[in-house]
């Protein structure tokens, strides 16, 4: 890098020799000799420049690669509480556009900052060698350049952060609209969503125009200073040549070139500061994620079977002791209050209740997606807060309300829970989940590709693949959060029978809306506004719980109660 700059700085001085000693004195051999040396320096400088550019790109790409990995890793470890506060669109923007902004800054710093700093200092020195008066002219122009750069950067810095936030909004709208494309088309809301996108896009365009309008003044201001300095050098140089001969025409030409190099360096530095200003806004957004404290952390003492051996009966037990829970930011509104119950190994606990009664919130406390505000949740007789998170979640297989499938084959979607599973294990899990028949009926069987979001499959098929994935995982506790709602009663009943037969020692916690889904459970817990209204068998609840009886009777009238 220094070698490249050195080649650039020497050439104007050599050009002065060509003018003064070659052209003016008619020495053609000197012109040829110096010209050949200048050509060699241009080639050498070009080689140095290429190498510098390659190394700068390697450094910037490596930095961006590492930063993306760190940021993605942090996002994967954010708690639900934290991801609830930052939209998915914003996280995507930070992982892509913001990282790119920081990466560009690193490349400009590595490539441009050192080069132009050396160019500026070397240019001043070489200009002083031509004439101290020329150096004084450059010194007079510098304060105006510094003032202009400082002014524009102070004005644009806050605007860059606003631009990135507007970009968040566009990504958020685009993600929502694409993911919900079927709903948009079903309600004929294409024009409405297009209007939302246009509004967000116009806001982004407006913010970008504000930034670019300010920056548009910076380059002309630099050129004005440069041109004034060049005029001053010509006037001072011409006057000096005429009066005392202390300055030659070659000196004037070299001085003009050095001035251009100096002010070009300053202009480039201004662009670096502009990039830095934009990158700083992006870096702040990235650091907001990277520096987010770990809210759900490993326990102080990881439970160790060697220090606390578990009996066969203890494995897979789940117990709630006076548990209360409220979502972060809404601590005054408890979703669950004073819940106490225990599920023994191999038992099936069903949970039923009205919409919003806290069923999903309850099961989210078992793998510590959230922490309780009062009481304790115990797995295998140990408080979940004392577990290493990986050890705790390795014990649990969970199928959430929304079946999440990935753009891979069906086989890869099932294998996702256990990478070392062999094809027979995968097929067995699919058979238990009653997914094997429809998978085998497809042209490519288990290797049938799944479209984004699983849109190429029906709701019931997606649920069964998700259940197969959970079954394949080696687990002590299976949680089904309303995961069979898209299945018909016969398939659902067969699935539960297969689960009980093949995994009798696995503790099962099932959330359901249909009594037909849970009537054969060992115990049924009725939730009402976040509290345990009743708990018992199907027959006991019909006799003791008015809420359960009302649900039963309403579904009986609708024909939703199977035998």
N, C-alpha and C positions, 0 to 999 in steps of 0.2 A: 504493500500500500504506500509506504514512504518512498519506495523506489519509483512507483508510478508518478507520484507528485514531484519527485526530484527531476524526472525527465521533462515534465511540463514546465517546471520553473527555469530550467536551464535554457530551453529553446528561445524565449524572447531575447535573452542576453546574446545568444549566438546570432539571432536575426539582426540585432544591432550591429554586430561585427560585419555581417554581410552588407548592410546598408552603408556603414561608414567606411569600411576598408575595401569592400568589394565593389559595390555599385558606384559610389562617389569617386573612388580612386582608380576604377577600371581594372581591378585585379580579378580576372576571371577565374584563375586557378583557386583563389581563396573562396570564391563563391561556390565552386564545385566541391572543394574539400569540406567546407562547413556545411554545405547542403547535404552531402552524403552522410555526415555525422548526425545531422538533424533527422534524416530519414531513419537511420539506425535507432536513434533515441525514440522516435515515434513508434517503431516496431517493438522495442524493448518495453516502452511505456504501455503499449497495447497488451503485450503479454502479461505484464504485471496487473493491468486492469482486469483482464479476463480471470486471472487466478484469484484476485481479490473478490471479484463478483461471485465466483464459484464458492469460495470459502464463506463469504457472507451468506449466500443462500443455504449452504449446508448448516451453518450455525443457526440461522433463522428457522429453517424447517425442523431442525432437531429440537429447538426450543418450543416451537409450536406443537410438535408431536408430543413432547413431554407434558406441556401444559394441558393439552386436550385430554391426555390420559389421566392426569391428576384431577382435572375438573370432572371428568366423567366418573372416575372412582369416587369422588366426594359426593356427586349427585346420587350414585347408587347407595351410599350410606346415609343419606339424609333421612330423617324420620318423616312420618306422615305429617306431623305437625309443621315441619319446615316446608315440605313440598306443597302443603295446602296454602302457604303464603306466597309462593312464587309460581306463576303460571308455567305450564309446559312450554308455551311459545317463548316465554322469556328465557327459560333454561336452554332451549334450542338456539336462540340468538346468542346467548353467552358462549355456548359451546362451539359455535361456528363463526359468526361475524365478529364477535368481540375478541375471540382468540386470534382471528386473522388480523385485526387491527393491531394487536400487541405484537404479533409476529412481524408485521410490516415495520413497526417501530424498531424492533431488534435488528432487522436487516439494514434499515437506514442508519442506525447507530453504528453498527459494525462496519458498514461500507462507506457511509457518508460522513459521520461525525469526525472520525480520525482523519480521513482524507482531507476534508475541508478545513479542519483546524490547522493541520500542517500547511495546507495551501495558503491560508490566511496569514499565518506567522511568516512562512517563507516568502510570500508575496510582498509583505511589508518590508522584509529585509532586502529583497532584491530591488524593490522600488527605491529604497533608501540608497542603495548602491548606485542607481542611476542618477539620483539627485535627492538630497535631503528636502528640497522644496516640494518635490513630487510626493514624498512621504507625508509632508505636512498637509498637502491638499487632501490626501486620502484620510488623514486623521480628522480633518475638518468635516468630512462627509459622514464619518462613522456614527457620530451621535444621532444624526437624523435617521439613519438606518435602524439603530437600536431602538429609538423612540417609536418608530413606525411598527417594527416587529412586536415590541411589547404591547403597544396599543391594540393591534389586531388580535394577538393571542389572548389578551385579557377579555376581549369582546366575544371571541369564538369559543373559548373553553367551556362555559356553561351550556352553549348551544349543542355541543357534541353529545353531552349526556342526554339532552332532550331528543336528539336524533335517534339515539340507540333505544330510548324508551318508545318512541313512535314505531321503530322497527319491531320491537316486542309486540306491539299492538297488531301489526300486520300479520306477523307469524301466528299469533294467537287466533285471529279471525280465520286465517287460512287453514290452520289445523282443525279448528272446530267445524268449519264448513265442509272440508274434505271428509273428515271422520263421520259427519252426519249427513252425507250427501243424499242418502236414501230418504231421510226425513225431509230435507230441503225439497227434493223432487216431489215427494208425496203431498206436501202442502203447497206446491207451486210457489216456493219462496226464493226462486233463483234471483229475481230482480231485487228483492229485499236484501239478500246476502251480498249481491253485487254492489248495492248502495252502501252497505256497511263497509265493504272493502274499499270502495271508492273514497269514502270519507276518511278512512284511516290512511289510505295512500296519498290523498291530497294533503293531509296533515304532515305526513313524512316529507312530501315534496316541498311544502312551505318551509319547514324547518331546515331542510337542505339548502333551499334558496337563500335563506337568511345567512347561513354559514358561508356559502359560496359567494354571495354578494359582498360580504365583508372581505373575504380573501381575494376577491377580484381586484380590490384596490391595492393590495400589497405589492404585487409584481410591478405595476406601473410606477409606484412610489420608488421602488428600488431602481428602476430604469431611469427615472428622473435624476436621482442622486448620481448614478453612474454617468449619465450623459453630461451633467454639470461638472463632474470631476474631470471627465475627458476634455471638455472645453477649457477648463481651467489649466490642465496640463499643457494643452496646445498653446494657449495664450502665454502662459509663463515660460514654457519651453521655447516658443518662437521668439519672445522678447529677449530671453537670455542668449539664444543663438545669435541674435542680431547684435547684441550689445557687447558681451564679453567672451562669447565662444565657449563658455564652460559646459554647455550642453550641446550634444550633436543631434542631428535628425534621427539617428539610430536610437539614441537614448529616449527620444520622445516616443518613437514607435514602440519600443520595449516597455516604456512606462504605461502607455495606453493598454498594452496587453496585460501587464501586471495588475493594473487597476481593474480590468475586466475579470481577471482571475480572483482578485480579492473580493470584489463585490459579488461575483458569482458564488464564491464560497459562502459569503454572508447570506445571500439569497437562499442557497441550499440549506444553510443552517436554519434559516427561518422556516423552510419547509419541514425540516426535521422537528423543529419545535411545534409546528402545526400538527404534524403526525403524532408527536408526543402528547400534545393536548388531547387529540382524539383518542389516542391509545390509553391515556390516563383515565378517561371516562370509562373506557371498556375494561381497563384493569381494575378499577374500583368495583365494577359490577361483577367481575370474576372473583375478586377477593371477598365480596359479600358472601359468595357461596363457599369459597375455600376456607374462609375464617369462621364459618358458621360453627358454633359449638356443637359437639355431639350431645344431643339431648337424651337419646336412648343409648346408654353405654353398658359395657360389660360389667358384671358384678365384681365386687372387690375380691371375692373369693370364688373361683370357678369350682362348682361342685365336682367332686372326684369320686367315682365309685370305689376307689381304693380307700378313701377316708370315710365315706359314708355308703357302705354297701346297701343296695336296695334289694328287698325281697321281691319275689316274683309278683306278689300282689300289689306292690307299690308302683311298679313300672306302668306308666300310662295313666296314673291317677291324676285327676284335675280337681282342684278345690278352690272355691271362692270363700273368703272369710270377711264378712262385713265390708264388702267392696262398694265403693262409690266412685263415680267417674264423671268428669265434665270435660268437654273439648277445650283445648287451650284458647284463651281469650274469652271464654264463656263460662268461667268458673262459678258464676252465680246461678247457672242453670245446669243442674245435675241431670245427666242423661240416664245414669244408673245410680241407685241409692240403696245401700245396706243389703247387698246381695250375699247370701250364704247358701252354699250347696256343695256337694261332693259327688264326683263321678268315679266309680271304681274301675279298675282295669277290665277291659272287655265289655263294659256296659255301653249301652246306647242311650244317650240323653237327647231328647228332642226338645226344641225350643219353639214356642209358638206365641203369637201375640199380634196385636194390631200394628199397622204401619207406623213407624216412628216410636215404637215401644222400647227400642234399644237392643234388639236382637243381634244385629251385626256388630254394634259397639261392644257387646259382651264378648263375642268370640275374638275380636281384635285385641283384647287384653291378654289372651293366652300366649300368643307368640310375641307379645310386647310391641305391637305396632304403636300402641300408646301405653302410658303408665297410669295406674290408678291414682286418685288423689287421697283416698282413704282405704284402709284394709289391705288385704294380701290376696294375691293369686298364686297358687302353688301347683307345680307340676312335679310328679314323683315325690311329693312331700317337701319340696324345696321351693322357696320363694323365687318367682321368675326373675326378680331383680338381682338375685345372687348368681344367676347363670351367665356363662359366656354366651353371647347372643347366637353364635353359630351352633353351639351345643344344644341350646334350647330349641332353635328352629329346625335343627336336624331331626328332632323327635316328632315334629308336627308336619302333617301334610294338610294343606288347606285348599279348598276350591271356593273361590269368591263368587259373589253374585253374578258378575260379568265375566263370562268365559274369555280369557285372554289367550289367543293363539298368535303364533309368529309366522312370518312369511318364509316358511320352510316346508319340508314334507311332513305328512302326518306322523311318520316314524320319528322324525327329529323332534317334533312337538311333544310326543310322549316320552322319548328318551331324555328330554331336557331336564327332567328331575333326577335322573341317574345315568350319568354318562357311560358307566361301565356295564350297563345292562345289555344282555345278549338278546337276539331277536325272539327267542322263545319266551323270555321274561316280558318283553313288550307285548307279544301276542297274548300271553296269559292275562296281563293287566287289561288289555282291550276286551278280552272275553268277559272278565268279571264286570267291566263297565258296560257290557252289551254294545260295544262299538265294533267288534271284529267283523260282524256280518256286513255292515254297510261299508266298512273300509275295504274288505275283500271284493265287494261288488264294483268298486271303482276300477277304471282301466289300469291304473298303475298301483293299485293296492295301497300298501303302507307307504309307498314312495310317491303318492299323489301329492303334488304341491298344494299348499294352502295359500290362498290369496291374502293380501294385507287385511288384518282384522278378522280373518276367517269368513269373509263374505261369500266364499264359494260353498260354504256349508250351512245347513239349517241350524236353528238354535239348539235343538236337541242333539244334533251331531257334535256341535261345538262343546256342549256340556259333557257329553260322554267321553270325548277326547280329553277334556280337562280332568275328568274324574279318573280316567286311565292313567294320566300323568301322575296324579296324586297317589294312586294305588301302587304304581311302580316304585315310588320312593320308599325307602326303608324307614318306617315310622312307627311310633307307639300310639299316636293320637291322630285321628282323621276328623277334620272339620269340613262339613258341607254347608255352605252358607246359601241356602235356597238354590242349590245347584242342580236340582232335578225338576225345576218348574216347567221346563219345556218338554218334558217326557210325558208320554201317556201313562195312565195308571198301571197298566199291565207291565210295561217295561220298567217303570220305577220300582214296582214291587219285586220283580225278578232281580233287579240290580241290588236291592237291599238284602235279599235272600243270599245272593252270591257273595256279597261282602261279609255277611255274618258267617257263612260257611267257610270261606277261604281265609278270613282274618278274624277268628273268634277272640283272639287276645288283644286286638286293637280297640282302644277306646274311641267311640264314635259320638260326635256332637253334631246334631243335624238341625239346621234351621229350615222351617217349612211353613208355607201358608195353608197347605191342605192337610186336614186331619188324616186323610187316607194315607199320606206319606209317612205318618209318625205313630199311628195307632198301635203298632206292635213294638214300639220302643220300650226299653226297660222302665224308663221314667220320662215323663213329659213335664217341662217347666213352662208355666204360663206367665208371660211378662205383661205387666200393665203399667204404662207410664214409668218405666225404668225400675220397677220393684217386682219382687216375686209375688204374684197373686196366689199361685198354688203350684204344687209339685206332686206328682204321683203317676200311677198307671192310667191308661185310657179309661178303664172302668171306674177307678177311684175319682178321677176328675169329673166324669159325667155325673157322679153322685154328689160331689162336694163343691165344684167350681161353677158358678153361674156364667162367668166369662167363657170358659171352655164349652159349657153346654150351649151357650148362644152361638158360638162359632160352629159347633157341630150341627145344630139345628138349621142354621142358615145354609150350610153346605149340603145338608141332607135334602133340603128343598130344591137346591140347584142341581141335585144329582151328582155332587162331587164327592160323595162318600162311597168308596168301594168296599168290597167285602174283605 
